[in-house]
Amino acid sequence: MSSDADDDGETRAPAARVDTARIEQEMEQSYIDYAMSVIAGRALPDARDGLKPVHRRILYAMHEAGVTSRASHRKSSSVVGETMGDFHPHGDSAIYDALARMAQGFSMRAPLVDGQGNFGSIDGDPPAAMRYTEARMSPIAEELLADIEKDTVDFSSNYDGRKQEPDVLPAAFPNLLVNGSSGIAVGMSTNVPPHNLGEVIDATIHLIDNPDCTVEDLMDHVVAPDFPTGANIVGRNAVHKAYKTGRGRLRVRAEIETNEDRIVVTELPYQANKARLIERIADDVNEGKLDGVRDLRDESDRDGIRIVIELKRGANPDVVENQLLESHLETTFGVINLALVDGQPKVLDLKETLSVYLDHRREVVRRRSEYDLAEAEDRAHILEGRLKALENADEVVEVIRDAEDRDAAKTALKAAFDFSDDQVNHIVAMQLGSLTSMETAAIEEEYEEVQARIDRLTEILENESELLGVIKDELRDIKEEYADERRTRIIEDTGEVTDEDLIPQEDTLVVVSEDDYIKRMSLSTFRAQNRGGKGIIGADLKEGDRVSSVFLANTHDYLLCFTNQGQVYKLKTYQVPEMSRTARGKSAVNLLDLDDEEEIEAVVDCENLEEGAGRYLTMATQSGRVKRTAVEEFGNILSTGIRAIRLEEGDELVDVELTDGDRDLVVATADGMSIRFDESEVRPMGRDARGVGGIKLEGSDRVVGLAGVDTDDHNWVLTVTDNGYGKRTPVDDYRQQSRYGKGLIDIKTNDRNGSACAIDAVAPGDHLVAMSEDGQIMRTPVEDVSTVGRNTMGVIVMELEDGDSVASVAVIPADRGDTDDDES
């Protein structure tokens, strides 16, 4: 069977022409056609009227149906149906979504639809079904369509050729800037922010008066976008960039009222979803990412936004506000001022945007004037004929009476008085009553008015400045009728504000327990007592937990937290939660990524790790090893920590000191032994090194502490024992030896004293803070502790309850903190 025959044996006619095309070329051209259809026909607004086709068609359909601001509301489903049936052959949901957005006061700066019913909310609630809502044009929307019947814009056939639709609306105000626009096309997107109507009109008038003005000149009038939800734009630089280039990123910040116990949000950034925002804040509070919040509630009503955030007692409102701004209450609006100009997408600066609109408006007024002039001239021609007929009333009446019929009368009148067809038609249709003197005067008055209108319209069309004057007058009228106050404020950009900027610099005591609960307390909480007191409660520990360490740090300092397993973690002191004396603290696992069985053993207050040249972290292990590592090696500590020292099996890190390379090191053991040697005997090593021998231990003895002694700054070595006894011994009593010797007796350890637990170098004016395992804490001047030699028992420093023992000792230098010695 021939290839030209079908299955029934019938012969098919060969194609008249067969074109060969490469598939990549066909796909490319088809995709370009599709892209241009989306760009020009759906996604991007026209720079002249600021509308996308769907919005333009909705408004025109309402105009055609008479659903104006003076008419009663019409069911939204009716408006959508007429728009879809006559002009926009797409899904009804897309049309209704566009209509609903034009009715949302929180989306549009000047809503174009007056809605009745539920058109959605700032909480992200969708509009009610279109059968339940009603709509009509808002008064300002009518200004976009004003004079459309006067041939002011071009029309094209609708999708099925039954009707004509406007290519653009006359637009009596710059709607693109006033209401903004957003959309995603193929390979491009637009995001034009809304503006204040009065400011935009002022800038347009300035451009008319000063065609050579700069963008900076126009920005004297349009200071920044003006969002319908108010809020604040942070800084002017991004606004200037957006207006000069058509692109920019604006920081939009909520309006916040802050006091000691609450934060109240009264305005939200544009396009923020209030319900989702509150949900995210609540999630952060529950997950511990946002501290200090006690309660969160939405008190918003028809009068405006009101989100109340109640703060916990002792929370810093500025810090909580900063955290809220960083994560929730400040957004970025990306400006992309992209619109269609002559059917082509173009990114416009502020002047170009207004210039395109002004060119459009000039054309609209010109065409309207031509239309009105033609009508006025036609009317004047008729009136001239009527006046001529009145002047010759008797002859006209006689000619008409002598004619056989109307047509004969018209022919005779044209021959006798040189009337035109239009004039003679009106004359024949005149009633006898119009021949009265009063009617004659009225016609003469109308003729004078029409003639004056002709003169004015002619002047407008022949004189560019007169035409521009009309545009300015009409813009001023719209401003007077519809403009309102600016809602969005511009606040200065003070740079990125961190939590640290909001935390006052002060010395605090940081307490860590064996179960790794951690907290900080203001140093002023603890006033000095006389030696030998019980102190006051410093922590209310959970059952089975014990205090492991206490140390002094400034809120802005870095803390290096060393664990018994040789890992080191970094955090700022202010990140440790500030709590009351009796509070247990917060689990350190919320701040540090600690492994199981890993406990914080030593904490070093290191003011600035990046400026650590010439400084070292000197470590001592339980087995007597000592290691010195340059501070700069700890400048980039991961959130999971890094290794500070490599430990042998069974060994643990027990103490760390910040040294400068010129100190002597004193290593102390639990059995009361100590050794002093020059820091230089321990050469600097990397973080992965094990260190060198510092002291030889006998039996079950173990290292409990390390002191870095500077003979220019320190007068004594302070030693404290488990049972609360201690002593000051002159530094010179500890003769310098070579490292890794047995050392000398530092303090007697017996049943009364217990084992040695802490050692430190002190000077006049320093204060001692001792904390027991059960959470008692006491502060006393070091000079209250007796000065005695080595190999002595010392005096009682802190009175302890049965079963309690000293857990940790911290020294407050004389130049830090309150040194008031009155008893608390």
PyMOL commands that set and color helices and strands:
alter all, ss='L'
color gray80, all
select helices_A, chain A and resi 23-43+53-65+76-86+92-102+139-145+148-150+175-179+197-209+215-218+237-245+274-286+317-329+350-391+393-402+406-417+421-429+432-435+437-462+464-482+499-502+523-525+573-575+588-590+609-611+631-634+679-681+731-733+782-784
alter helices_A, ss='H'
color red, helices_A
select strands_A, chain A and resi 74-75+113-116+134-137+155-157+164-166+181-184+189-192+232-234+247-253+255-258+262-267+293-298+307-311+330-336+338-341+344-347+489-491+507-513+517-522+536-537+547-554+558-563+567-572+586-587+600-606+616-621+625-630+642-643+653-659+664-669+673-678+692-693+703-709+716-721+725-730+744-745+756-762+767-772+776-781+795-796+806-812
alter strands_A, ss='S'
color yellow, strands_A
deselect
rebuild
show_as cartoon
